[in-house]
Amino acid sequence: MATAAPGGRSGSRSPTALLVLLLAALTYAVFAHGATTAPAETRVQLALALAALPALAAVVTGRPGMRIVGAPAARLGLVLLLAFAAWCGLSLLWSVTPDRTWTEINRALAYTLVAGLGLVAGASAPRAIERVATGWLLLALAVALYGLGSKTIPGVNVPGIVNFDQTGTLARLRAPLDYWNALGLLLAMAVPVALRIAVDRGRDVRVRVAAMLAAYLLTIDLGMTYSRGGVLAIVVALATLTALGRHRLRTLIAALVAGVAAAGPLALALTKHGLSDSGVDLGTRIHDGRQLAALVVVAGGLLAGAAVLLLREEDRVVWSAARTRSLGRLAVTAASVVLLVGVVGLTASTLGLPGQVHKAARSFTVPSQDKQLDPSRLATTTSGNRWVWWQEAAGAFSDRPVGGWGAGSFRATHLRYRTNTISVVQPHSVPLQMLAETGLVGFLLVYGGLGALLWAAVARLRALPDGRERELGAALVAASVAWLAHGVYDWDWDIPGITLPPLLFLGVVAGGGVPRPRRGLDLPGASPVVMFVDPERDSRLRPGALAGVAVVVLALFAYGTSAVLPAWSQSKADAAQAALGGDNVSDAEIQKAAAEADLAARLDPLSIEPLLVEATIAQRRGRDLEARDDLLEAVRRQPDSSRAWFELGALALPLADRQGFVQASLRALALDPHNPLLRTLAFRAISFATPPGESATATGTPLPPAPAPVTAGAVVAPVTPGAAPVPGAAGGTATGTPDPGAATAGPPGTDPGAGATSVLPRAFPPGSLSPGKP
């Protein structure tokens, strides 16, 4: 039985609804600060599971309107991404942070799901590429306008709706993703779409001028992020677009015109005190913001006028291939001259060319967080500590090259390999993160899957006829390549708000088969209707289809449950911790907090956070033995957690357990050798080591009291030693920005310089605390 054409009314509603749901999920992820943490990420995952249920059920049963065709490479890519998620699950067997591994499993499955749904939508929805490209540009434009508003109208604040006062503490543009490099990448991924619409001669002039203005605004916002990675991404995107697209010269001219128009507003934004300096009062920012707004409007008006004039002359100018080649040679010559002048200038400088190269290399490799919030960083070669983190990831990979330390484990393994007190969550390089956390197997699976999808997308583009779908498809592929390039230099995999879009792009473009027409059917009283069939199946209900639907339902239900449980556990643990924040907490409130912490520990049997909260509550109630049991369970769950061992060692002192204090302190130091607090603690532990006595932690028999050098308030800390704050917090070290609180590499209140190099006792054998040797 033939199905209606994908563009027809009966066959297009479901695929179109799927596209709308996917774009809505992307929008939420972007404006939910990138959906990097629960509950925002959990909501995105649940939304994807709900969107996938009817789509995959329709595919399995062969219902009209939904299908998955695609090239073999596209399906291989999907299988490899699914295999990567399975490998993350397998790494639970050896992961040093199993709770974070669980989070990575859910994240990898979400990415696989988006790529798969993209394949379905690309094969089923009419004009899927154009709709996704247009939706993405509108989303990016909304982000750009929001960011521009935080500079131009910071005084506007509508409670509960929108607040544009986002640049008071930090002038560097980062909202709504709360990370400037992520924002820069998002804007860069939208520019190719804007340029492709601007040079599309089949569109209305007003639409093309609006697209030019969109590229102009995206460029201004990209510059105000001070993101060198964003600049790299837009260069890669334009290069890819030039290689894949048809209208190369016109695209480059449009990009140049938009960039020239943006130069004036950017110059003001990067030099004006109220726009470029952090910590400026609101009144100054409002005053300078008005000047920026006026300049943006004036420059935009001039750009619109120039665009209209250029478009009017477009049909009158006869441009031959010879002229294009001549212009290309002229551009190459000009670039060569600029490069030569730069080399000559460096050679004539005081340091000379070799000295300048050495200075740049040293600036890249030496740990430094200078000028992280200054526009002048665009002209520097510092890596923002990335070189150090890359070395740590390389060291972790070299010790466990096959399977890694477990998905999501870098925040813990980083403590073993670091040589300073700067804390970080990711190595700021997706390839190195994959190698360190999932080993060579995980790296080959994830990049093999991404590479196969990219290959299939490019092959699909080449097979498409010239036209709007092909050109916008090239723009989406260019955005995906920019994302891949940017990931070499940053932690994009952990930010769903900027990783979901390129996976959707690749899925939609690679998705699939152009419907094959059958003979028209002449119906009485109706015009001929062209019918289409799927090249691989018809709409008849196949044997076993119900079983397939049952498998889909169960799999998605299991995935939804897997996404909810850790987020639910975290919310309960946070609520229990928050209940203890007051000075006058009643017994009933403490009892309720204890119940919530216990439930959190049961909901997530891999996490130690609820157990640490339970230990805090037990100590608050004077039940130190119960607290010890909770901490012993914590070290059983995560034997490689320096925080859990620290808490256990600190509790051993009031229990007069000298041997337990020594063992726990030395174990904590072995897992985090450069933590100054743990060094001090271990030094004191050595002084208690003789005579050893029996361990109350092991036997339950307290020993005679011993001096207690650690205060009771230091027993439980809300932040893992060395762990960075949640991305998006002001100065969060996950983004490479200075964070005085995180620099202590230990619980709050410690001095980052106290004994950092001098208190390590001589009693430790040489090499016993080397990285990777607990």
BAZAKE-446457 format. One record per residue (C-alpha): x, y, z; residue number from 1. Coordinates in steps of 0.02 Angstrom, whole numbers, plus 50000, padded with zeros to 5 digits. Each point is the difference from the previous one (the first is absolute). Example, Ala and Ser with C-alpha at 12.3 -4.5 7.8 and 13.67 -1.06 7.14 Angstrom:
BEGIN
PT     px     py     pz    n
PT  50615  49775  50390    1
PT  50069  50172  49967    2
% end
This chain:
BEGIN
PT     px     py     pz    n
PT  50000  50000  50000    1
PT  50072  50168  49951    2
PT  50018  50141  50124    3
PT  49968  50181  49970    4
PT  50142  50110  49948    5
PT  50104  50068  50141    6
PT  49950  50172  49948    7
PT  49817  49957  50003    8
PT  49879  50039  50138    9
PT  49979  49821  50064   10
PT  50183  49956  50005   11
PT  50084  50158  50063   12
PT  49916  50044  50163   13
PT  50090  49875  50111   14
PT  50176  50034  49931   15
PT  49969  50187  50010   16
PT  49943  49982  50179   17
PT  50159  49902  50036   18
PT  50105  50142  49930   19
PT  49906  50126  50106   20
PT  50029  49896  50157   21
PT  50185  49981  49962   22
PT  50023  50187  49971   23
PT  49902  50035  50160   24
PT  50118  49885  50096   25
PT  50150  50092  49928   26
PT  49924  50168  50049   27
PT  49971  49944  50178   28
PT  50176  49928  50013   29
PT  50078  50162  49940   30
PT  49901  50115  50115   31
PT  50018  49880  50148   32
PT  50184  50049  50011   33
PT  50049  49864  49878   34
PT  49911  49864  50100   35
PT  50165  49947  50075   36
PT  49928  49941  50165   37
PT  49842  49925  50074   38
PT  49857  50034  49997   39
PT  50015  50093  49834   40
PT  50095  49861  49913   41
PT  49879  49871  50070   42
PT  49853  50096  49927   43
PT  50083  50003  49830   44
PT  50031  49814  50007   45
PT  49820  49964  50049   46
PT  49937  50113  49860   47
PT  50106  49906  49874   48
PT  49937  49833  50064   49
PT  49819  50058  49985   50
PT  50031  50067  49824   51
PT  50085  49838  49950   52
PT  49859  49886  50059   53
PT  49872  50033  49861   54
PT  50135  50029  49869   55
PT  50092  49836  50030   56
PT  49837  49904  50022   57
PT  49943  50064  49831   58
PT  50167  49951  49922   59
PT  49993  49825  50074   60
PT  49822  49970  49941   61
PT  50026  50080  49830   62
PT  49861  50126  50025   63
PT  49978  50134  49867   64
PT  50099  50160  50023   65
PT  50144  49933  50104   66
PT  50150  49906  49934   67
PT  50186  49987  50018   68
PT  50098  49977  49840   69
PT  50170  50079  49990   70
PT  50163  49935  49932   71
PT  50089  49852  50080   72
PT  50128  50122  50071   73
PT  49862  50094  50092   74
PT  49935  49842  50079   75
PT  50177  49947  50044   76
PT  50025  50167  50086   77
PT  49844  49974  50102   78
PT  50054  49825  50049   79
PT  50173  50062  50052   80
PT  49926  50138  50109   81
PT  49886  49872  50081   82
PT  50150  49887  50026   83
PT  50091  50145  50083   84
PT  49856  50022  50122   85
PT  50009  49813  50037   86
PT  50189  50014  50026   87
PT  49969  50140  50124   88
PT  49882  49882  50090   89
PT  50131  49863  50001   90
PT  50126  50122  50075   91
PT  49896  49996  50159   92
PT  50098  49842  50040   93
PT  50162  50098  50021   94
PT  49946  50182  50015   95
PT  50074  50102  50141   96
PT  49843  50110  49999   97
PT  49855  49882  49962   98
PT  49866  50130  50037   99
PT  50071  50116  49868  100
PT  50017  49854  49883  101
PT  49813  49974  50017  102
PT  49975  50181  49949  103
PT  50111  49975  49848  104
PT  49902  49846  49946  105
PT  49839  50100  50000  106
PT  50084  50142  49907  107
PT  50073  49886  49866  108
PT  49831  49918  49975  109
PT  49918  50172  49981  110
PT  50125  50047  49865  111
PT  49971  49834  49911  112
PT  49813  50026  50011  113
PT  50011  50173  49922  114
PT  50107  49936  49857  115
PT  49877  49858  49971  116
PT  49848  50113  50005  117
PT  50091  50115  49880  118
PT  50017  49854  49879  119
PT  49814  49966  50015  120
PT  49952  50182  49977  121
PT  50118  50023  49854  122
PT  49925  49852  49910  123
PT  49819  50040  50043  124
PT  49965  50185  50019  125
PT  49978  50111  49847  126
PT  50138  50130  49982  127
PT  50078  49935  50160  128
PT  50168  50081  49969  129
PT  49926  50171  49965  130
PT  49887  49993  50152  131
PT  50139  49947  50118  132
PT  50118  50132  49929  133
PT  49869  50138  50015  134
PT  49951  49947  50176  135
PT  50182  49996  50054  136
PT  50034  50174  49930  137
PT  49848  50071  50090  138
PT  50057  49919  50163  139
PT  50177  50068  49981  140
PT  49932  50171  49957  141
PT  49895  50000  50159  142
PT  50157  49956  50098  143
PT  50096  50139  49913  144
PT  49865  50129  50038  145
PT  49996  49944  50181  146
PT  50189  50018  50012  147
PT  49998  50168  49914  148
PT  49863  50056  50118  149
PT  50111  49960  50150  150
PT  50122  50129  49932  151
PT  49881  50132  49932  152
PT  49854  49997  50124  153
PT  50070  49926  50162  154
PT  49876  50101  50101  155
PT  49850  49904  49932  156
PT  49942  49868  50123  157
PT  49827  49923  49993  158
PT  49992  49884  50152  159
PT  49958  49822  49954  160
PT  50012  50034  49814  161
PT  50166  50075  49947  162
PT  50148  50087  50080  163
PT  50128  50083  49888  164
PT  50117  50046  50143  165
PT  50122  49859  49961  166
PT  50168  50090  49981  167
PT  50023  50089  50165  168
PT  50116  49876  50084  169
PT  50083  49940  49840  170
PT  49997  50106  49843  171
PT  50044  49855  49887  172
PT  49841  49947  49909  173
PT  49941  49827  50053  174
PT  49809  49999  50026  175
PT  49893  49900  49978  176
PT  50122  49853  49992  177
PT  50103  50069  50146  178
PT  50161  49955  49909  179
PT  50076  50120  49875  180
PT  50086  49870  49891  181
PT  49839  49900  49984  182
PT  49907  50158  49953  183
PT  50133  50043  49871  184
PT  49985  49828  49922  185
PT  49810  50010  49993  186
PT  50007  50167  49910  187
PT  50134  49936  49880  188
PT  49893  49849  49956  189
PT  49857  50114  49947  190
PT  50099  50117  49887  191
PT  50011  49877  49853  192
PT  49811  49984  49996  193
PT  49977  50189  50000  194
PT  50125  50020  49858  195
PT  49919  49863  49896  196
PT  49830  50084  50014  197
PT  50077  50169  49960  198
PT  50072  49939  49833  199
PT  49847  49899  49948  200
PT  49940  50089  49843  201
PT  49835  49908  50006  202
PT  49945  50088  50160  203
PT  49915  50166  50026  204
PT  50118  50148  50018  205
PT  49933  50039  50173  206
PT  50040  49825  50061  207
PT  50176  50011  49931  208
PT  50031  50169  50081  209
PT  49933  49933  50165  210
PT  50122  49854  49986  211
PT  50144  50122  49974  212
PT  49946  50095  50156  213
PT  49993  49835  50094  214
PT  50180  49959  49948  215
PT  50048  50176  50056  216
PT  49923  49980  50174  217
PT  50074  49826  50021  218
PT  50172  50069  49959  219
PT  49984  50142  50127  220
PT  49950  49880  50138  221
PT  50138  49878  49953  222
PT  50129  50138  50020  223
PT  49931  50049  50172  224
PT  50029  49823  50065  225
PT  50189  50028  49979  226
PT  50004  49819  49946  227
PT  50148  49949  49893  228
PT  49920  49830  49983  229
PT  49846  50085  49929  230
PT  50108  50091  49873  231
PT  50081  49836  49952  232
PT  49829  49919  49983  233
PT  49935  50134  49882  234
PT  50158  49988  49893  235
PT  49979  49811  49987  236
PT  49815  50019  49962  237
PT  50031  50124  49859  238
PT  50138  49891  49927  239
PT  49887  49848  50002  240
PT  49855  50098  49927  241
PT  50112  50062  49861  242
PT  50058  49823  49961  243
PT  49825  49922  50000  244
PT  49891  50141  49933  245
PT  49970  50064  49826  246
PT  49997  50189  50026  247
PT  50174  50017  50072  248
PT  50045  50176  49947  249
PT  49833  50077  50045  250
PT  50004  49914  50169  251
PT  50173  50068  50040  252
PT  49948  50175  49944  253
PT  49846  49993  50111  254
PT  50108  49944  50148  255
PT  50123  50141  49966  256
PT  49863  50132  49989  257
PT  49920  49939  50163  258
PT  50170  50000  50086  259
PT  50041  50176  49942  260
PT  49832  50063  50062  261
PT  50029  49918  50169  262
PT  50174  50076  50020  263
PT  49938  50168  50067  264
PT  49884  49933  50136  265
PT  50131  49872  50049  266
PT  50135  50131  50017  267
PT  49889  50098  50119  268
PT  49948  49844  50098  269
PT  50180  49944  50025  270
PT  50070  50168  50055  271
PT  49862  50092  50094  272
PT  50020  49990  50190  273
PT  49819  49958  50037  274
PT  49996  49865  49867  275
PT  50169  49913  50016  276
PT  50047  50011  50185  277
PT  49932  49885  50135  278
PT  49921  50063  50160  279
PT  49937  50164  49925  280
PT  49851  50082  50083  281
PT  49830  49987  49914  282
PT  49986  50186  49962  283
PT  50161  50002  49899  284
PT  49950  49844  49907  285
PT  49830  50074  49956  286
PT  50083  50158  49933  287
PT  50129  49909  49895  288
PT  49871  49872  49946  289
PT  49894  50138  49923  290
PT  50148  50054  49895  291
PT  50028  49821  49942  292
PT  49815  49980  49958  293
PT  50002  50159  49896  294
PT  50155  49945  49905  295
PT  49928  49826  49970  296
PT  49842  50077  49926  297
PT  50096  50122  49890  298
PT  50123  49870  49936  299
PT  49857  49877  49972  300
PT  49905  50130  49900  301
PT  50152  50034  49891  302
PT  50023  49813  49976  303
PT  49818  49978  49948  304
PT  50015  50142  49875  305
PT  50161  49932  49927  306
PT  49923  49826  49989  307
PT  49850  50066  49904  308
PT  50114  50090  49876  309
PT  50109  49846  49977  310
PT  49851  49888  49972  311
PT  49928  50119  49870  312
PT  50163  49995  49903  313
PT  50013  49812  50017  314
PT  49904  49961  49840  315
PT  50087  50135  49900  316
PT  50177  49941  50034  317
PT  50062  49861  49888  318
PT  50131  49905  50098  319
PT  50100  49872  49905  320
PT  50099  49854  50068  321
PT  50159  50086  49941  322
PT  49961  50151  50109  323
PT  49970  49887  50148  324
PT  50168  49917  49976  325
PT  50085  50169  49983  326
PT  49918  50063  50159  327
PT  50052  49841  50089  328
PT  50180  50024  49947  329
PT  49991  50181  50059  330
PT  49935  49946  50170  331
PT  50138  49870  50019  332
PT  50129  50130  49951  333
PT  49932  50125  50126  334
PT  50001  49869  50138  335
PT  50178  49952  49956  336
PT  50055  50182  50008  337
PT  49919  50023  50171  338
PT  50085  49841  50062  339
PT  50168  50056  49932  340
PT  49984  50170  50082  341
PT  49961  49916  50165  342
PT  50151  49885  49988  343
PT  50114  50146  49957  344
PT  49931  50100  50145  345
PT  50031  49857  50122  346
PT  50175  49975  49931  347
PT  50042  50183  50024  348
PT  49936  50001  50179  349
PT  50114  49997  50152  350
PT  49979  49813  50028  351
PT  50009  49956  49816  352
PT  49893  49868  49916  353
PT  50067  49850  50100  354
PT  49981  50097  50161  355
PT  49821  50049  49960  356
PT  49957  49819  49958  357
PT  50079  49941  50163  358
PT  49905  50134  50097  359
PT  49835  49948  49922  360
PT  50034  49816  50036  361
PT  50046  50037  50179  362
PT  49845  50107  50021  363
PT  49895  49853  49939  364
PT  50081  49869  50112  365
PT  50027  50095  50163  366
PT  49850  49995  50119  367
PT  49920  50171  50005  368
PT  49829  50076  50020  369
PT  50049  50178  49958  370
PT  49885  50102  49887  371
PT  49864  49869  50002  372
PT  49871  50139  50015  373
PT  50087  50131  49894  374
PT  49964  50033  49816  375
PT  50188  50006  49970  376
PT  50004  49811  50022  377
PT  49946  49987  49818  378
PT  50179  50048  49953  379
PT  50088  49884  50123  380
PT  50062  49822  49982  381
PT  49963  49938  50176  382
PT  49910  49835  50013  383
PT  49906  50043  50158  384
PT  50084  49852  50089  385
PT  49943  49881  49863  386
PT  50176  49937  49968  387
PT  50014  49941  50180  388
PT  49830  49915  49995  389
PT  50042  49918  49834  390
PT  50158  49929  50078  391
PT  49898  49932  50144  392
PT  49878  49917  49880  393
PT  50144  49928  49899  394
PT  50076  49930  50159  395
PT  49835  49919  50049  396
PT  49984  49924  49827  397
PT  50178  49933  50002  398
PT  49966  49906  50162  399
PT  49835  49925  49940  400
PT  50004  50007  49810  401
PT  49866  49872  49960  402
PT  49852  50036  50113  403
PT  50046  50162  50086  404
PT  49950  50043  50177  405
PT  49813  49997  49969  406
PT  49885  50120  49910  407
PT  49987  50167  50089  408
PT  50150  49963  50111  409
PT  50120  50142  49956  410
PT  49947  50107  50147  411
PT  50071  49863  50113  412
PT  50150  49942  49898  413
PT  50052  50182  49976  414
PT  50039  50005  50187  415
PT  50127  49860  49980  416
PT  50093  50077  49856  417
PT  49995  50186  50034  418
PT  50154  50096  50051  419
PT  49913  50155  50068  420
PT  49846  50045  50101  421
PT  49891  50056  49854  422
PT  49842  49895  49992  423
PT  49906  49948  49844  424
PT  49862  49882  49948  425
PT  50048  49963  49819  426
PT  50167  50008  49908  427
PT  49926  50128  49879  428
PT  50026  49885  49852  429
PT  49868  49875  49947  430
PT  50123  49878  49915  431
PT  50115  49998  50152  432
PT  49850  49985  50116  433
PT  49941  49846  49905  434
PT  50173  49923  50004  435
PT  50024  50031  50186  436
PT  49825  49946  50053  437
PT  49952  49864  49876  438
PT  50167  49950  49928  439
PT  50043  49964  49820  440
PT  49844  49892  49979  441
PT  49882  50140  50051  442
PT  50095  50127  49896  443
PT  49988  49894  49842  444
PT  49816  49964  50029  445
PT  49944  50180  50027  446
PT  50107  50078  49865  447
PT  49967  49856  49883  448
PT  49814  50033  50022  449
PT  50017  50186  49973  450
PT  50113  49974  49851  451
PT  49879  49877  49920  452
PT  49855  50122  50021  453
PT  50104  50140  49925  454
PT  50051  49890  49854  455
PT  49818  49954  49968  456
PT  49946  50182  50011  457
PT  50131  50058  49874  458
PT  49955  49856  49883  459
PT  49817  50049  50012  460
PT  50042  50180  49957  461
PT  50092  49947  49845  462
PT  49852  49896  49944  463
PT  49875  50141  50022  464
PT  49959  50111  49851  465
PT  50050  50182  50005  466
PT  49876  50099  50101  467
PT  49950  50064  50170  468
PT  50007  49833  50091  469
PT  50175  49966  49939  470
PT  50068  50170  50046  471
PT  49921  50003  50173  472
PT  50057  49821  50026  473
PT  50177  50059  49964  474
PT  49977  50136  50132  475
PT  49945  49871  50130  476
PT  50146  49887  49959  477
PT  50117  50150  50013  478
PT  49929  50036  50173  479
PT  50030  49819  50051  480
PT  50180  50004  49940  481
PT  50026  50161  50099  482
PT  49934  49910  50154  483
PT  50121  49856  49973  484
PT  50147  50120  49982  485
PT  49949  50101  50152  486
PT  49988  49842  50105  487
PT  50186  49971  49980  488
PT  50025  50157  50104  489
PT  49854  49993  50123  490
PT  49878  49892  50099  491
PT  49853  50008  49880  492
PT  49946  49818  50027  493
PT  49942  50042  50176  494
PT  49888  50143  49941  495
PT  49842  49930  49919  496
PT  49947  50175  49946  497
PT  50139  50004  49870  498
PT  50023  49813  49965  499
PT  49819  49952  49964  500
PT  49987  50122  49851  501
PT  50143  49932  49892  502
PT  49944  49821  50030  503
PT  49826  50048  49942  504
PT  50075  50089  49849  505
PT  50102  49848  49947  506
PT  49851  49884  50026  507
PT  49881  50107  49898  508
PT  50122  50026  49856  509
PT  50056  49819  49997  510
PT  49822  49939  50028  511
PT  49957  49950  49842  512
PT  49914  49939  49852  513
PT  49907  50107  49880  514
PT  49828  49919  49975  515
PT  49978  49901  49840  516
PT  49848  50048  49896  517
PT  49877  49873  49937  518
PT  49877  50025  49860  519
PT  49867  50128  50032  520
PT  49826  49936  50041  521
PT  49851  50082  49915  522
PT  49862  50009  50128  523
PT  49823  50047  49951  524
PT  49969  50185  50026  525
PT  50178  50032  50057  526
PT  50163  50054  49924  527
PT  50136  49870  49978  528
PT  50090  49959  50164  529
PT  50180  49947  49998  530
PT  50030  49860  50124  531
PT  50163  49952  50081  532
PT  50067  49845  50082  533
PT  50142  49978  50120  534
PT  50144  49918  49907  535
PT  50023  49873  50139  536
PT  49827  49961  50068  537
PT  49817  50030  49973  538
PT  49869  50042  50130  539
PT  49937  49824  50032  540
PT  50012  49940  50178  541
PT  50142  49876  50002  542
PT  50003  49844  50108  543
PT  50080  50039  50166  544
PT  49963  50186  49988  545
PT  49910  49999  50167  546
PT  50149  49917  50080  547
PT  50110  50135  49926  548
PT  49889  50135  50071  549
PT  50008  49916  50170  550
PT  50190  50000  49992  551
PT  49999  50186  49955  552
PT  49882  50041  50143  553
PT  50100  49901  50128  554
PT  50166  50072  49941  555
PT  49939  50179  50008  556
PT  49917  49969  50169  557
PT  50164  49931  50066  558
PT  50093  50150  49931  559
PT  49877  50121  50078  560
PT  50017  49912  50167  561
PT  50188  50004  49986  562
PT  49994  50187  49968  563
PT  49881  50037  50144  564
PT  50078  49900  50142  565
PT  50167  50090  50020  566
PT  49918  50170  49978  567
PT  49867  49956  50129  568
PT  50135  49939  50119  569
PT  50099  50160  49979  570
PT  49847  50109  50033  571
PT  49963  49904  50160  572
PT  50180  50012  50058  573
PT  50004  50186  49963  574
PT  49837  50025  50095  575
PT  50067  49906  50150  576
PT  50161  50102  49998  577
PT  49904  50163  49984  578
PT  49892  49955  50151  579
PT  50156  50003  50108  580
PT  50050  50175  49949  581
PT  49910  50094  50138  582
PT  50061  50029  50176  583
PT  49838  49950  50084  584
PT  49951  49838  49915  585
PT  49867  49902  50093  586
PT  50011  49815  50035  587
PT  49855  49969  49882  588
PT  50092  50088  49859  589
PT  50157  49901  50032  590
PT  49900  49838  50002  591
PT  49919  50047  49834  592
PT  50169  50043  49925  593
PT  50067  49831  50058  594
PT  49855  49911  49913  595
PT  50030  50096  49839  596
PT  50186  49961  50003  597
PT  49963  49816  50029  598
PT  49879  49999  49852  599
PT  50132  50087  49893  600
PT  50128  49867  50044  601
PT  49878  49863  49947  602
PT  49950  50086  49838  603
PT  50180  50013  49942  604
PT  50102  49853  50066  605
PT  50157  50065  49912  606
PT  50010  50175  50073  607
PT  50086  50048  50163  608
PT  49919  50171  50015  609
PT  49846  49938  50096  610
PT  50111  49899  50116  611
PT  50106  50152  50041  612
PT  49841  50097  50039  613
PT  49941  49856  50110  614
PT  50165  50005  50092  615
PT  49980  50187  50029  616
PT  49826  49975  50069  617
PT  50058  49857  50112  618
PT  50137  50108  50073  619
PT  49877  50142  50023  620
PT  49897  49879  50105  621
PT  50152  49942  50099  622
PT  50002  49828  49918  623
PT  50182  49985  49948  624
PT  49994  49811  49980  625
PT  49856  50015  49875  626
PT  50100  50134  49909  627
PT  50148  49881  49992  628
PT  49890  49865  49924  629
PT  49940  50122  49867  630
PT  50178  50049  49957  631
PT  50058  49819  49995  632
PT  49860  49967  49875  633
PT  50059  50153  49901  634
PT  50178  49933  49983  635
PT  49929  49830  49953  636
PT  49899  50081  49861  637
PT  50144  50106  49939  638
PT  50168  49939  50064  639
PT  50087  50132  49892  640
PT  49912  50151  50075  641
PT  50125  50108  50095  642
PT  49855  50094  50076  643
PT  49922  49845  50076  644
PT  50167  49947  50075  645
PT  50029  50175  50067  646
PT  49831  50001  50086  647
PT  50031  49828  50073  648
PT  50171  50051  50064  649
PT  49934  50159  50078  650
PT  49863  49903  50090  651
PT  50127  49876  50068  652
PT  50074  50135  50113  653
PT  49847  50031  50110  654
PT  49981  49810  50008  655
PT  50181  49989  50062  656
PT  50040  49882  49857  657
PT  50183  50039  49966  658
PT  50032  49860  49878  659
PT  49841  50039  49904  660
PT  50052  50183  49992  661
PT  50172  49954  49933  662
PT  49936  49877  49870  663
PT  49860  50112  49936  664
PT  50112  50154  49994  665
PT  50138  49914  49902  666
PT  49874  49924  49881  667
PT  49921  50170  49969  668
PT  50171  50077  49966  669
PT  50046  49859  49880  670
PT  49845  50040  49899  671
PT  50032  50188  50001  672
PT  50187  50026  50030  673
PT  50001  50188  49968  674
PT  49857  50047  50115  675
PT  50082  50111  50133  676
PT  49871  49956  50133  677
PT  50026  49814  49974  678
PT  50188  50023  50008  679
PT  49983  50086  50168  680
PT  49879  49867  50059  681
PT  50117  49860  49947  682
PT  50147  50083  50088  683
PT  49901  50003  50161  684
PT  49944  49821  49972  685
PT  50180  49942  49998  686
PT  50026  50075  50172  687
PT  49857  49893  50065  688
PT  50057  49841  49917  689
PT  50101  49937  50151  690
PT  49939  49906  50096  691
PT  49871  49941  49873  692
PT  49874  49916  50115  693
PT  49840  49919  49940  694
PT  49886  50087  49875  695
PT  49829  50046  50062  696
PT  49947  50023  49820  697
PT  50032  49815  49974  698
PT  49950  49930  50170  699
PT  49878  50124  50074  700
PT  50104  50019  50159  701
PT  50052  50180  50035  702
PT  50179  50029  50057  703
PT  50055  50129  50130  704
PT  49976  50180  49942  705
PT  50132  50077  49889  706
PT  50030  50182  49954  707
PT  49880  50058  49866  708
PT  50086  50117  49876  709
PT  49848  50008  49884  710
PT  49849  50102  50052  711
PT  49828  49924  49998  712
PT  49944  50122  49868  713
PT  50123  49927  49876  714
PT  49925  49827  50004  715
PT  49879  50021  49857  716
PT  50029  50120  49857  717
PT  49870  50040  49867  718
PT  50128  49993  49858  719
PT  50109  49852  49954  720
PT  50185  50039  50029  721
PT  50063  50068  49837  722
PT  49831  49998  49914  723
PT  49949  50152  49902  724
PT  49833  50088  50025  725
PT  49854  49967  49884  726
PT  50034  50077  49829  727
PT  49914  50167  49992  728
PT  50045  50059  50174  729
PT  50095  50161  49999  730
PT  50181  49959  49974  731
PT  49970  49813  49988  732
PT  50165  49911  49973  733
PT  49919  49881  49877  734
PT  50010  50145  49879  735
PT  50178  50043  50042  736
PT  49960  50159  50097  737
PT  50075  50048  50168  738
PT  49906  49932  50148  739
PT  50077  50038  50170  740
PT  49889  49873  50085  741
PT  50048  49858  49886  742
PT  50185  50041  50000  743
PT  50016  49931  50176  744
PT  49983  49824  49931  745
PT  49917  49951  50163  746
PT  49851  50035  50112  747
PT  49953  50182  50025  748
PT  50111  50097  50118  749
PT  50166  49924  49953  750
PT  50148  50104  49947  751
PT  50055  49957  49823  752
PT  50180  50041  50041  753
PT  50010  49924  50174  754
PT  50131  49865  49996  755
PT  49976  49971  49816  756
PT  50179  49943  49979  757
PT  50079  49991  50172  758
PT  49893  49892  50115  759
PT  50009  49833  49908  760
PT  50079  49886  50132  761
PT  50163  49909  49967  762
PT  49918  49839  50059  763
PT  49924  49972  49826  764
PT  50105  49884  49890  765
PT  50063  50082  49840  766
PT  49870  49984  49861  767
PT  49863  49933  50114  768
PT  49891  50150  49962  769
PT  50033  50011  49815  770
PT  49849  50026  49886  771
PT  49898  49845  49975  772
PT  50071  49907  50150  773
PT  49873  49999  50141  774
% end
